[in-house]
């Protein structure tokens, strides 16, 4: 930690979401159990003042503040629905503010499908409490019992016809008080806004050419910047021809701090030209070589690991059980953001303001404070949606890049800095590579009597962290800062071991997470963390066991499941897809199923996919996919269906195409040719059935369908060809190799 940051400033700046688990960091003296306030539900626990969430204006409008941010998942719309429902207020009279370090609650990181479960719960309870306070105040003014008042559209009415609006009560209502969470929210049976497919707030600007993304943001007097990265990890800058670059047309400044190098210009195309000239003139010492990709999985398994047994059951193993083993592999994957990471920063009057598509503006502020050696209260981070990302891409890194350039801008002018496509592919933190080994035994009755599962992987979160500086540029400064030590995200949500514990009922099992601290390539959170690979491996292996047992895959799953909600989604998708038990596939066409309860805590999703395989060229197509999902109480049906559909399409892209290529000299995936993604014509037709459970709490859904989708595709491939793909992606080269034996 820099000596320029006070302990209090640093503590105030941080709140970090670890795989969806919100952690607030403080350096204040620890309270005894008797001194600690009672825990509050959801995100209220770390943001206990009512007016941090809701403020009522004199015109009757309400400002709703949330620390959760829009990533394209429609979350701000859904959160507005929850608040409007409890406040009995039309959506048009709500003003939403999200992800602003000076205006909103600190809810850590928007990740892990936790926004509804944590932020939604907070707004539901805060909204109910504000409504109750307003009703009580109106009752006193009108001289009636609160129970005799009705509320609709922000108007409180007595039976005799007298009325008071929220605006008329606003001056006398005091919301600067601690939330009690004792006001009773509405019953789902009387919901008028929750449960409706409300049009998303974020869509109009995206389809009309408005300012939809931080990439679109333009400020008065704004300059443009570009950074010049080293040729590979760990390379050091020796020299540059700074005078030559400064003499180029439109160049305002060249910024160098150690091995961090950037340029500022009046126009973007001139910043790009200057950065190319800088790249050509820069001399670097080479960084350490990367492993050989051809033998990488063996290399990964050879690294020291820290094994953790995360689930274990003991039972007698029957004699004569049939043992089956398999190993599965998942490569490094990019986020593949359509718009390269971007930020706008302005340094004026000793204060740094950063517009950023970070998923956690408060944790980002903490690491910016470290790098810039500024007190946290002199840094203001404002969320602006980015063009494409679920997970930790370059959003936080580019915020520091922009801030470093903004310090070198004349007259406090703002600087817009967007990464080039090659920067995004080569320098973002990838989704980690993983190896999964499964071993199981079948009893004489064809049921699983023993289950062993081991997963090897790195950390799945290197987001901004109080234990070090996880922002890329901070490692290359003249006074380089160290990243936080890699850590394990704890169960039950987990990180690399997310969804590694089976939901199926096995009498005997052992699940081990082999945590590898060394990171040959830079890694962090990619949507679902380890769940995509673990569900792929486990559900593929389950199909292999069903085949060995001579049992239909759907019936085999149901035979090992007690959870009625899990059984319901499998039965629903089987009915929707007209699954025929025992149906024989082949001839290059097949059908497969996959299932998971995300994190074993969130939404239940079952997926059936149809696959077609062209053996001659190794091409795998996924023409149709069906899904059934149970997310408890549904807030916005269309929004929920969008999330399930989008997850399936993204998973199809990962499964068929996506793999980071590298060699000893560095990252080779630098563009869409070397890192292809799913094209629009390749996207499957997706049908989703939602199972609404209004009496159950709403469950996180944004990452629920990716794991079941990859498993369904892999199982359909096996049904179509009689061959099993155990390594992702299902690329033409790999498919041809498997089909040829």
ZAZAVO-244067 format. One record per residue (C-alpha): y negated, z, x negated. Coordinates in nm, 2 decimals, decimal comma. Example, Ala and Ser with C-alpha at 12.3 -4.5 7.8 and 13.67 -1.06 7.14 Angstrom:
2
{{0,45 0,78 -1,23}}
{{0,11 0,71 -1,37}}
//
This chain:
741
{{0,00 0,00 0,00}}
{{-0,34 -0,09 -0,13}}
{{-0,56 0,20 -0,23}}
{{-0,84 0,04 -0,04}}
{{-0,67 0,11 0,30}}
{{-0,68 0,46 0,43}}
{{-0,37 0,62 0,56}}
{{-0,53 0,65 0,91}}
{{-0,64 0,28 0,91}}
{{-0,30 0,16 0,81}}
{{-0,12 0,37 1,07}}
{{-0,35 0,25 1,34}}
{{-0,29 -0,11 1,25}}
{{0,08 -0,12 1,29}}
{{0,34 -0,16 1,56}}
{{0,65 -0,36 1,48}}
{{0,91 -0,52 1,71}}
{{1,25 -0,52 1,54}}
{{1,46 -0,77 1,73}}
{{1,30 -0,66 2,05}}
{{1,30 -0,28 1,97}}
{{0,94 -0,18 1,96}}
{{0,86 0,07 1,68}}
{{0,52 0,23 1,64}}
{{0,45 0,35 1,29}}
{{0,22 0,65 1,23}}
{{0,14 0,87 0,93}}
{{0,02 1,16 1,15}}
{{0,18 1,50 1,11}}
{{0,51 1,52 1,30}}
{{0,49 1,72 1,62}}
{{0,75 1,98 1,71}}
{{0,97 1,90 2,01}}
{{0,77 2,14 2,22}}
{{0,45 1,96 2,13}}
{{0,57 1,61 2,20}}
{{0,46 1,45 2,53}}
{{0,73 1,35 2,77}}
{{0,86 1,00 2,71}}
{{0,73 0,73 2,94}}
{{0,92 0,42 3,05}}
{{0,89 0,09 2,86}}
{{0,58 0,01 2,66}}
{{0,39 0,29 2,83}}
{{0,53 0,53 2,58}}
{{0,33 0,40 2,30}}
{{0,02 0,32 2,51}}
{{-0,03 0,61 2,74}}
{{-0,38 0,56 2,88}}
{{-0,40 0,39 3,21}}
{{-0,72 0,19 3,13}}
{{-0,54 0,04 2,83}}
{{-0,35 -0,16 3,09}}
{{-0,57 -0,21 3,40}}
{{-0,94 -0,21 3,46}}
{{-1,11 -0,26 3,80}}
{{-1,45 -0,44 3,82}}
{{-1,73 -0,40 4,06}}
{{-1,66 -0,74 4,22}}
{{-1,31 -0,63 4,31}}
{{-1,14 -0,82 4,04}}
{{-0,89 -0,66 3,80}}
{{-0,84 -0,71 3,43}}
{{-0,48 -0,67 3,32}}
{{-0,41 -0,63 2,95}}
{{-0,07 -0,69 2,79}}
{{0,04 -0,68 2,43}}
{{0,31 -0,94 2,51}}
{{0,21 -1,30 2,44}}
{{0,27 -1,65 2,57}}
{{0,52 -1,85 2,36}}
{{0,60 -2,11 2,62}}
{{0,83 -1,88 2,82}}
{{0,59 -1,83 3,10}}
{{0,57 -1,45 3,04}}
{{0,19 -1,40 3,11}}
{{0,24 -1,56 3,46}}
{{0,54 -1,33 3,53}}
{{0,36 -1,02 3,41}}
{{0,06 -1,11 3,63}}
{{0,30 -1,14 3,92}}
{{0,43 -0,79 3,86}}
{{0,08 -0,64 3,83}}
{{-0,06 -0,83 4,13}}
{{0,24 -0,72 4,34}}
{{0,19 -0,35 4,27}}
{{-0,19 -0,37 4,30}}
{{-0,18 -0,57 4,63}}
{{-0,42 -0,82 4,49}}
{{-0,42 -1,20 4,49}}
{{-0,33 -1,36 4,16}}
{{-0,66 -1,54 4,16}}
{{-0,84 -1,21 4,12}}
{{-0,65 -1,10 3,82}}
{{-0,78 -1,17 3,47}}
{{-0,51 -1,16 3,21}}
{{-0,58 -1,06 2,84}}
{{-0,28 -1,08 2,60}}
{{-0,23 -1,00 2,23}}
{{-0,57 -0,89 2,11}}
{{-0,60 -0,61 1,86}}
{{-0,94 -0,49 2,01}}
{{-0,85 -0,53 2,38}}
{{-0,48 -0,49 2,46}}
{{-0,21 -0,23 2,42}}
{{0,00 -0,24 2,10}}
{{0,34 -0,36 2,22}}
{{0,46 -0,46 1,88}}
{{0,62 -0,81 1,87}}
{{0,70 -1,04 2,16}}
{{1,07 -1,09 2,08}}
{{1,42 -1,01 2,18}}
{{1,37 -1,10 2,55}}
{{1,20 -0,76 2,59}}
{{0,87 -0,86 2,76}}
{{0,98 -0,80 3,12}}
{{1,20 -0,50 3,03}}
{{0,93 -0,32 2,84}}
{{0,59 -0,48 2,92}}
{{0,69 -0,56 3,28}}
{{0,80 -0,21 3,34}}
{{0,47 -0,07 3,20}}
{{0,26 -0,30 3,42}}
{{0,47 -0,22 3,73}}
{{0,43 0,15 3,69}}
{{0,06 0,12 3,58}}
{{-0,02 -0,10 3,88}}
{{0,15 0,13 4,12}}
{{-0,04 0,43 3,98}}
{{-0,38 0,25 3,99}}
{{-0,31 0,15 4,35}}
{{-0,23 0,51 4,44}}
{{-0,54 0,64 4,27}}
{{-0,76 0,39 4,46}}
{{-0,59 0,47 4,79}}
{{-0,64 0,85 4,73}}
{{-1,01 0,79 4,66}}
{{-1,05 0,58 4,97}}
{{-0,88 0,85 5,18}}
{{-1,13 1,10 5,06}}
{{-1,42 0,88 5,14}}
{{-1,29 0,79 5,48}}
{{-1,18 1,14 5,56}}
{{-0,82 1,04 5,65}}
{{-0,47 1,09 5,50}}
{{-0,37 0,85 5,23}}
{{-0,05 0,78 5,41}}
{{-0,24 0,64 5,70}}
{{-0,41 0,36 5,49}}
{{-0,29 0,01 5,45}}
{{-0,37 -0,22 5,15}}
{{-0,38 -0,59 5,14}}
{{-0,56 -0,83 4,90}}
{{-0,76 -0,55 4,74}}
{{-0,89 -0,41 5,07}}
{{-0,79 -0,06 5,19}}
{{-0,80 -0,03 5,57}}
{{-0,78 0,27 5,81}}
{{-0,63 0,25 6,15}}
{{-0,97 0,27 6,31}}
{{-1,08 -0,05 6,14}}
{{-1,29 0,10 5,86}}
{{-1,24 -0,06 5,52}}
{{-1,31 -0,02 5,15}}
{{-1,26 -0,28 4,88}}
{{-1,14 -0,21 4,53}}
{{-1,49 -0,32 4,41}}
{{-1,66 -0,06 4,63}}
{{-1,44 0,21 4,47}}
{{-1,46 0,08 4,11}}
{{-1,77 0,28 4,01}}
{{-1,61 0,62 4,10}}
{{-1,25 0,56 3,99}}
{{-1,16 0,70 3,65}}
{{-0,87 0,52 3,49}}
{{-0,93 0,67 3,15}}
{{-0,64 0,91 3,20}}
{{-0,29 0,94 3,08}}
{{-0,03 0,75 3,28}}
{{0,21 0,98 3,47}}
{{0,46 0,71 3,58}}
{{0,51 0,91 3,90}}
{{0,36 0,67 4,15}}
{{0,64 0,49 4,33}}
{{0,65 0,11 4,29}}
{{0,71 -0,11 4,59}}
{{1,06 -0,17 4,72}}
{{1,17 -0,53 4,64}}
{{1,23 -0,57 5,01}}
{{0,85 -0,59 5,07}}
{{0,76 -0,81 4,76}}
{{0,53 -1,10 4,84}}
{{0,45 -1,22 4,49}}
{{0,74 -1,10 4,28}}
{{1,04 -1,33 4,35}}
{{0,83 -1,64 4,41}}
{{0,81 -1,94 4,19}}
{{0,44 -1,92 4,10}}
{{0,30 -2,21 3,90}}
{{0,26 -2,10 3,54}}
{{-0,09 -2,04 3,41}}
{{-0,03 -2,20 3,07}}
{{0,09 -2,55 3,19}}
{{-0,23 -2,72 3,32}}
{{-0,40 -2,74 2,98}}
{{-0,08 -2,86 2,82}}
{{-0,05 -3,16 3,05}}
{{-0,42 -3,25 3,08}}
{{-0,52 -3,24 2,71}}
{{-0,71 -2,91 2,73}}
{{-0,73 -2,64 2,47}}
{{-0,37 -2,53 2,51}}
{{-0,28 -2,42 2,16}}
{{-0,44 -2,27 1,85}}
{{-0,40 -2,62 1,70}}
{{-0,65 -2,74 1,96}}
{{-0,91 -2,47 1,89}}
{{-1,25 -2,59 1,77}}
{{-1,53 -2,34 1,68}}
{{-1,90 -2,42 1,61}}
{{-1,95 -2,50 1,24}}
{{-1,58 -2,50 1,17}}
{{-1,44 -2,61 0,84}}
{{-1,09 -2,74 0,76}}
{{-0,85 -2,61 0,50}}
{{-0,51 -2,70 0,34}}
{{-0,29 -2,50 0,11}}
{{-0,09 -2,64 -0,19}}
{{0,24 -2,47 -0,22}}
{{0,45 -2,45 -0,54}}
{{0,73 -2,70 -0,58}}
{{0,99 -2,43 -0,51}}
{{1,04 -2,06 -0,45}}
{{0,89 -1,84 -0,73}}
{{0,71 -2,11 -0,92}}
{{0,39 -2,00 -1,09}}
{{0,06 -2,19 -1,12}}
{{-0,04 -2,26 -1,47}}
{{-0,35 -2,49 -1,44}}
{{-0,55 -2,72 -1,21}}
{{-0,83 -2,96 -1,25}}
{{-1,07 -2,77 -1,02}}
{{-1,39 -2,97 -1,11}}
{{-1,23 -3,30 -1,02}}
{{-1,14 -3,17 -0,67}}
{{-1,48 -3,01 -0,61}}
{{-1,64 -3,34 -0,68}}
{{-1,45 -3,52 -0,40}}
{{-1,64 -3,62 -0,08}}
{{-1,67 -3,34 0,18}}
{{-1,50 -3,07 -0,03}}
{{-1,67 -2,74 0,02}}
{{-1,46 -2,51 -0,20}}
{{-1,14 -2,48 -0,40}}
{{-0,98 -2,13 -0,35}}
{{-0,75 -2,00 -0,61}}
{{-0,61 -1,65 -0,64}}
{{-0,32 -1,63 -0,89}}
{{-0,07 -1,89 -0,77}}
{{-0,23 -1,92 -0,42}}
{{-0,41 -2,25 -0,40}}
{{-0,62 -2,40 -0,12}}
{{-0,91 -2,63 -0,05}}
{{-1,18 -2,62 0,22}}
{{-1,36 -2,94 0,34}}
{{-1,60 -3,05 0,62}}
{{-1,33 -3,27 0,78}}
{{-0,96 -3,24 0,82}}
{{-0,87 -3,57 0,66}}
{{-1,08 -3,49 0,36}}
{{-0,91 -3,15 0,32}}
{{-0,57 -3,34 0,33}}
{{-0,69 -3,59 0,06}}
{{-0,82 -3,30 -0,16}}
{{-0,50 -3,11 -0,12}}
{{-0,30 -3,41 -0,23}}
{{-0,52 -3,45 -0,53}}
{{-0,48 -3,07 -0,60}}
{{-0,10 -3,11 -0,58}}
{{-0,10 -3,39 -0,83}}
{{-0,32 -3,21 -1,08}}
{{-0,15 -2,87 -1,05}}
{{0,09 -2,76 -1,33}}
{{0,36 -2,51 -1,24}}
{{0,63 -2,31 -1,41}}
{{0,96 -2,36 -1,23}}
{{1,11 -2,09 -1,01}}
{{1,48 -1,98 -1,02}}
{{1,74 -2,24 -0,90}}
{{1,89 -2,22 -0,56}}
{{2,27 -2,20 -0,50}}
{{2,47 -2,52 -0,46}}
{{2,49 -2,61 -0,09}}
{{2,84 -2,77 -0,12}}
{{2,99 -2,42 -0,21}}
{{2,73 -2,21 -0,04}}
{{2,95 -2,02 0,21}}
{{3,17 -1,91 -0,07}}
{{2,86 -1,80 -0,26}}
{{2,74 -1,61 0,04}}
{{3,07 -1,42 0,06}}
{{3,05 -1,35 -0,31}}
{{2,72 -1,16 -0,28}}
{{2,73 -0,78 -0,27}}
{{2,75 -0,66 0,09}}
{{2,70 -0,33 0,27}}
{{2,97 -0,31 0,54}}
{{2,90 -0,12 0,86}}
{{3,17 -0,06 1,12}}
{{2,98 -0,11 1,45}}
{{3,27 -0,08 1,69}}
{{3,62 0,06 1,67}}
{{3,90 0,15 1,91}}
{{4,24 0,28 1,82}}
{{4,56 0,21 2,01}}
{{4,92 0,15 1,92}}
{{4,99 -0,21 1,82}}
{{5,30 -0,34 2,01}}
{{5,59 -0,49 1,81}}
{{5,61 -0,87 1,78}}
{{5,25 -0,94 1,86}}
{{5,14 -1,29 1,77}}
{{4,86 -1,28 1,51}}
{{4,60 -1,56 1,50}}
{{4,30 -1,59 1,25}}
{{4,00 -1,82 1,22}}
{{3,68 -1,85 1,02}}
{{3,35 -1,99 1,16}}
{{3,03 -2,09 0,98}}
{{2,67 -2,14 1,08}}
{{2,41 -2,29 0,85}}
{{2,05 -2,21 0,78}}
{{1,84 -2,35 1,06}}
{{1,46 -2,42 1,10}}
{{1,25 -2,33 1,39}}
{{1,16 -2,69 1,42}}
{{0,82 -2,62 1,57}}
{{0,67 -2,94 1,71}}
{{0,32 -2,84 1,60}}
{{0,31 -2,71 1,24}}
{{0,18 -2,35 1,20}}
{{-0,19 -2,31 1,23}}
{{-0,46 -2,04 1,23}}
{{-0,84 -2,02 1,25}}
{{-1,02 -1,74 1,05}}
{{-1,38 -1,63 1,01}}
{{-1,51 -1,38 0,77}}
{{-1,86 -1,26 0,86}}
{{-2,05 -0,94 0,81}}
{{-1,75 -0,78 0,63}}
{{-1,52 -0,85 0,93}}
{{-1,22 -1,09 0,94}}
{{-1,14 -1,25 1,28}}
{{-0,82 -1,45 1,30}}
{{-0,70 -1,66 1,59}}
{{-0,32 -1,67 1,55}}
{{0,00 -1,77 1,72}}
{{0,17 -1,47 1,57}}
{{0,42 -1,30 1,80}}
{{0,29 -0,96 1,69}}
{{-0,09 -0,94 1,63}}
{{-0,08 -0,56 1,55}}
{{0,19 -0,58 1,28}}
{{0,01 -0,89 1,14}}
{{-0,31 -0,70 1,12}}
{{-0,14 -0,44 0,91}}
{{-0,01 -0,69 0,65}}
{{-0,35 -0,87 0,65}}
{{-0,51 -0,54 0,57}}
{{-0,28 -0,49 0,27}}
{{-0,34 -0,84 0,14}}
{{-0,72 -0,86 0,20}}
{{-0,77 -0,50 0,09}}
{{-0,98 -0,44 0,41}}
{{-0,96 -0,14 0,65}}
{{-0,76 -0,24 0,96}}
{{-1,06 -0,19 1,18}}
{{-1,24 -0,47 1,00}}
{{-0,97 -0,72 1,10}}
{{-0,95 -0,86 1,45}}
{{-0,64 -1,06 1,55}}
{{-0,65 -1,27 1,87}}
{{-0,34 -1,44 2,00}}
{{-0,36 -1,81 2,08}}
{{-0,04 -1,99 2,18}}
{{0,12 -2,21 1,91}}
{{0,28 -2,55 1,97}}
{{0,65 -2,45 1,95}}
{{0,83 -2,14 1,83}}
{{1,07 -1,88 1,94}}
{{1,12 -1,65 1,64}}
{{0,94 -1,59 1,31}}
{{0,81 -1,93 1,18}}
{{0,50 -1,97 0,97}}
{{0,26 -1,83 1,22}}
{{0,20 -1,50 1,04}}
{{0,19 -1,67 0,69}}
{{-0,07 -1,93 0,79}}
{{-0,29 -1,65 0,93}}
{{-0,32 -1,50 0,58}}
{{-0,37 -1,85 0,43}}
{{-0,66 -1,91 0,67}}
{{-0,81 -1,57 0,60}}
{{-0,79 -1,62 0,22}}
{{-0,98 -1,95 0,26}}
{{-1,23 -1,80 0,51}}
{{-1,33 -1,55 0,24}}
{{-1,43 -1,85 0,03}}
{{-1,62 -2,03 0,31}}
{{-2,00 -2,04 0,28}}
{{-2,22 -1,87 0,54}}
{{-1,94 -1,71 0,73}}
{{-1,82 -2,04 0,87}}
{{-1,48 -2,04 1,04}}
{{-1,19 -2,22 0,87}}
{{-0,91 -2,40 1,06}}
{{-0,59 -2,42 0,85}}
{{-0,29 -2,61 0,96}}
{{0,03 -2,65 0,75}}
{{0,15 -2,99 0,67}}
{{0,50 -3,08 0,81}}
{{0,65 -3,04 0,46}}
{{0,50 -2,69 0,43}}
{{0,65 -2,59 0,76}}
{{1,00 -2,71 0,68}}
{{1,01 -2,59 0,32}}
{{0,83 -2,25 0,34}}
{{0,90 -2,11 0,69}}
{{1,16 -1,83 0,70}}
{{1,48 -1,99 0,82}}
{{1,74 -1,85 1,07}}
{{2,01 -1,71 0,83}}
{{2,34 -1,87 0,74}}
{{2,64 -1,67 0,86}}
{{3,01 -1,65 0,82}}
{{3,23 -1,50 1,09}}
{{3,60 -1,42 1,05}}
{{3,81 -1,34 1,36}}
{{4,17 -1,21 1,37}}
{{4,35 -1,11 1,69}}
{{4,70 -1,04 1,82}}
{{4,85 -1,14 2,15}}
{{5,11 -0,93 2,33}}
{{5,42 -1,06 2,50}}
{{5,22 -1,08 2,83}}
{{4,97 -1,31 2,67}}
{{4,69 -1,05 2,66}}
{{4,48 -0,96 2,36}}
{{4,62 -0,63 2,21}}
{{4,42 -0,63 1,89}}
{{4,08 -0,77 1,79}}
{{3,92 -0,77 1,45}}
{{3,59 -0,94 1,38}}
{{3,38 -0,95 1,06}}
{{3,03 -1,11 1,02}}
{{2,85 -1,17 0,69}}
{{2,48 -1,24 0,70}}
{{2,13 -1,14 0,57}}
{{1,87 -0,96 0,76}}
{{1,74 -1,13 1,07}}
{{1,39 -1,00 1,06}}
{{1,13 -1,01 0,78}}
{{0,83 -1,01 1,01}}
{{0,51 -0,82 0,90}}
{{0,62 -0,47 0,81}}
{{0,46 -0,15 0,69}}
{{0,71 -0,11 0,41}}
{{0,57 -0,40 0,21}}
{{0,38 -0,72 0,26}}
{{0,60 -0,99 0,43}}
{{0,33 -1,26 0,43}}
{{0,41 -1,55 0,20}}
{{0,08 -1,59 0,02}}
{{0,07 -1,22 -0,07}}
{{0,35 -1,28 -0,31}}
{{0,16 -1,54 -0,50}}
{{-0,18 -1,36 -0,55}}
{{-0,32 -1,26 -0,88}}
{{-0,21 -0,91 -0,79}}
{{0,11 -1,00 -0,61}}
{{0,24 -0,77 -0,33}}
{{0,60 -0,69 -0,28}}
{{0,78 -0,77 0,05}}
{{0,94 -0,49 0,25}}
{{1,30 -0,43 0,16}}
{{1,53 -0,62 0,40}}
{{1,67 -0,40 0,67}}
{{1,94 -0,39 0,94}}
{{1,83 -0,40 1,30}}
{{2,02 -0,13 1,47}}
{{2,28 -0,16 1,74}}
{{2,31 -0,19 2,03}}
{{2,06 -0,48 2,01}}
{{2,15 -0,56 1,65}}
{{2,04 -0,84 1,42}}
{{2,30 -1,04 1,24}}
{{2,56 -0,84 1,44}}
{{2,39 -0,91 1,77}}
{{2,66 -0,98 2,03}}
{{2,93 -0,91 1,77}}
{{3,08 -0,63 1,98}}
{{3,29 -0,79 2,26}}
{{3,21 -0,72 2,62}}
{{3,58 -0,79 2,69}}
{{3,82 -0,50 2,73}}
{{4,05 -0,48 2,44}}
{{4,26 -0,17 2,38}}
{{4,23 -0,19 2,00}}
{{3,94 -0,34 1,81}}
{{3,73 -0,32 1,49}}
{{3,40 -0,50 1,43}}
{{3,23 -0,49 1,09}}
{{2,88 -0,61 1,00}}
{{2,87 -0,71 0,63}}
{{2,50 -0,68 0,55}}
{{2,39 -0,89 0,25}}
{{2,05 -0,78 0,10}}
{{2,01 -1,07 -0,14}}
{{1,84 -1,37 0,02}}
{{1,91 -1,70 -0,16}}
{{1,67 -1,87 0,09}}
{{1,39 -1,71 0,28}}
{{1,50 -1,59 0,62}}
{{1,39 -1,41 0,93}}
{{1,42 -1,41 1,31}}
{{1,52 -1,73 1,48}}
{{1,57 -1,72 1,86}}
{{1,87 -1,49 1,95}}
{{1,91 -1,37 1,59}}
{{2,28 -1,34 1,52}}
{{2,39 -1,39 1,88}}
{{2,40 -1,77 1,87}}
{{2,66 -1,77 1,59}}
{{2,85 -1,46 1,71}}
{{2,90 -1,59 2,06}}
{{2,99 -1,93 1,91}}
{{3,26 -1,77 1,70}}
{{3,39 -1,52 1,95}}
{{3,40 -1,75 2,25}}
{{3,56 -2,03 2,04}}
{{3,82 -1,79 1,92}}
{{3,88 -1,67 2,28}}
{{3,96 -2,03 2,37}}
{{4,20 -2,06 2,07}}
{{4,37 -1,74 2,19}}
{{4,39 -1,87 2,55}}
{{4,55 -2,19 2,42}}
{{4,80 -1,99 2,22}}
{{4,88 -1,78 2,53}}
{{4,92 -2,09 2,75}}
{{4,64 -1,96 2,98}}
{{4,35 -2,14 3,15}}
{{4,02 -2,04 2,96}}
{{3,84 -1,92 3,27}}
{{4,14 -1,71 3,39}}
{{4,19 -1,58 3,03}}
{{3,84 -1,44 3,02}}
{{3,86 -1,29 3,37}}
{{4,18 -1,12 3,28}}
{{4,00 -0,93 3,00}}
{{3,68 -0,84 3,19}}
{{3,62 -0,54 3,40}}
{{3,24 -0,57 3,44}}
{{3,19 -0,71 3,79}}
{{2,86 -0,88 3,71}}
{{3,02 -1,06 3,41}}
{{3,31 -1,17 3,63}}
{{3,06 -1,30 3,89}}
{{2,87 -1,53 3,66}}
{{3,19 -1,68 3,52}}
{{3,33 -1,73 3,87}}
{{3,00 -1,88 3,99}}
{{2,97 -2,13 3,71}}
{{3,33 -2,23 3,75}}
{{3,27 -2,30 4,12}}
{{2,95 -2,48 4,05}}
{{3,11 -2,71 3,80}}
{{3,43 -2,76 4,00}}
{{3,64 -2,62 3,72}}
{{4,01 -2,70 3,78}}
{{4,24 -2,44 3,62}}
{{4,49 -2,60 3,39}}
{{4,32 -2,94 3,40}}
{{4,41 -3,15 3,10}}
{{4,13 -3,32 2,91}}
{{4,15 -3,56 2,62}}
{{4,06 -3,92 2,55}}
{{3,73 -3,82 2,40}}
{{3,61 -3,63 2,71}}
{{3,64 -3,26 2,77}}
{{3,50 -2,95 2,93}}
{{3,45 -2,61 2,79}}
{{3,32 -2,26 2,89}}
{{3,12 -1,99 2,71}}
{{3,00 -1,65 2,83}}
{{2,79 -1,36 2,70}}
{{2,58 -1,07 2,82}}
{{2,29 -1,11 2,58}}
{{2,28 -0,82 2,33}}
{{2,53 -0,65 2,57}}
{{2,21 -0,52 2,73}}
{{2,03 -0,81 2,90}}
{{2,11 -1,11 3,11}}
{{2,46 -1,23 3,19}}
{{2,51 -1,60 3,14}}
{{2,81 -1,83 3,17}}
{{2,79 -2,20 3,08}}
{{3,02 -2,49 3,13}}
{{2,96 -2,81 2,93}}
{{3,10 -3,16 2,95}}
{{3,13 -3,34 2,61}}
{{3,20 -3,69 2,51}}
{{3,32 -3,78 2,16}}
{{3,29 -4,12 2,00}}
{{3,56 -4,09 1,73}}
{{3,46 -4,41 1,55}}
{{3,11 -4,29 1,46}}
{{3,16 -3,92 1,50}}
{{2,89 -3,89 1,77}}
{{2,91 -3,60 2,01}}
{{2,73 -3,63 2,35}}
{{2,67 -3,35 2,60}}
{{2,59 -3,53 2,93}}
{{2,61 -3,24 3,17}}
{{2,58 -2,86 3,16}}
{{2,61 -2,60 3,43}}
{{2,50 -2,23 3,41}}
{{2,51 -1,92 3,61}}
{{2,28 -1,63 3,52}}
{{2,24 -1,27 3,64}}
{{1,91 -1,12 3,53}}
{{1,89 -0,85 3,78}}
{{1,57 -0,86 3,99}}
{{1,42 -1,20 3,95}}
{{1,04 -1,21 3,90}}
{{0,98 -1,59 3,90}}
{{1,29 -1,80 3,99}}
{{1,15 -2,12 3,85}}
{{1,04 -1,95 3,53}}
{{1,38 -1,79 3,49}}
{{1,56 -2,12 3,55}}
{{1,33 -2,28 3,29}}
{{1,43 -2,03 3,03}}
{{1,80 -2,08 3,09}}
{{1,76 -2,46 3,09}}
{{1,54 -2,45 2,78}}
{{1,78 -2,23 2,60}}
{{2,07 -2,46 2,67}}
{{1,88 -2,77 2,55}}
{{1,77 -2,59 2,23}}
{{2,12 -2,47 2,17}}
{{2,25 -2,83 2,22}}
{{2,00 -2,94 1,95}}
{{2,11 -2,66 1,71}}
{{2,48 -2,74 1,78}}
{{2,47 -3,11 1,74}}
{{2,21 -3,16 1,47}}
{{2,03 -2,88 1,30}}
{{2,10 -2,77 0,94}}
{{1,87 -2,70 0,65}}
{{1,96 -2,92 0,35}}
{{1,89 -2,79 0,00}}
{{2,01 -2,82 -0,36}}
{{1,96 -2,64 -0,69}}
{{1,60 -2,76 -0,71}}
{{1,48 -2,66 -0,37}}
{{1,46 -2,73 0,01}}
{{1,54 -3,10 0,09}}
{{1,48 -3,08 0,47}}
{{1,11 -3,17 0,47}}
{{1,06 -3,39 0,78}}
{{1,23 -3,51 1,10}}
{{1,45 -3,76 0,92}}
{{1,60 -3,49 0,69}}
{{1,60 -3,23 0,97}}
{{1,68 -3,42 1,30}}
{{1,65 -3,25 1,63}}
{{1,78 -3,34 1,98}}
{{1,60 -3,65 2,13}}
{{1,49 -3,67 2,49}}
{{1,77 -3,93 2,58}}
{{2,03 -3,69 2,43}}
{{1,93 -3,39 2,64}}
{{2,19 -3,29 2,89}}
{{2,14 -3,28 3,27}}
{{2,14 -2,90 3,34}}
{{2,21 -2,72 3,67}}
{{2,14 -2,35 3,69}}
{{2,25 -2,10 3,96}}
{{2,06 -1,77 3,96}}
{{2,22 -1,46 4,10}}
{{1,94 -1,24 4,23}}
{{2,00 -0,86 4,23}}
{{1,68 -0,71 4,37}}
{{1,82 -0,35 4,35}}
{{1,89 -0,39 3,98}}
{{1,62 -0,37 3,70}}
{{1,51 -0,71 3,56}}
{{1,68 -0,81 3,24}}
{{1,56 -1,00 2,94}}
{{1,66 -1,37 2,98}}
{{1,47 -1,59 2,72}}
{{1,76 -1,58 2,47}}
{{2,06 -1,55 2,71}}
{{2,19 -1,90 2,73}}
{{2,19 -2,02 2,37}}
{{2,52 -1,85 2,27}}
{{2,72 -1,94 2,58}}
{{2,59 -2,30 2,54}}
{{2,71 -2,35 2,18}}
{{3,05 -2,20 2,27}}
{{3,09 -2,42 2,58}}
{{3,01 -2,73 2,37}}
{{3,25 -2,63 2,09}}
{{3,52 -2,55 2,34}}
{{3,46 -2,88 2,52}}
{{3,49 -3,07 2,19}}
{{3,83 -2,90 2,13}}
{{3,94 -3,00 2,49}}
{{3,83 -3,36 2,43}}
{{3,99 -3,41 2,09}}
{{4,26 -3,15 2,04}}
{{4,07 -3,05 1,72}}
{{3,87 -2,74 1,66}}
{{3,52 -2,74 1,50}}
{{3,46 -2,41 1,33}}
{{3,15 -2,51 1,13}}
{{2,81 -2,60 1,28}}
{{2,65 -2,84 1,34}}
{{2,88 -3,09 1,49}}
{{2,73 -3,37 1,28}}
{{2,89 -3,71 1,26}}
{{3,01 -3,65 0,91}}
{{3,17 -3,32 0,99}}
{{3,32 -3,46 1,32}}
{{3,48 -3,75 1,15}}
{{3,62 -3,53 0,88}}
{{3,78 -3,30 1,14}}
{{3,92 -3,58 1,35}}
{{4,07 -3,74 1,04}}
{{4,24 -3,42 0,96}}
//
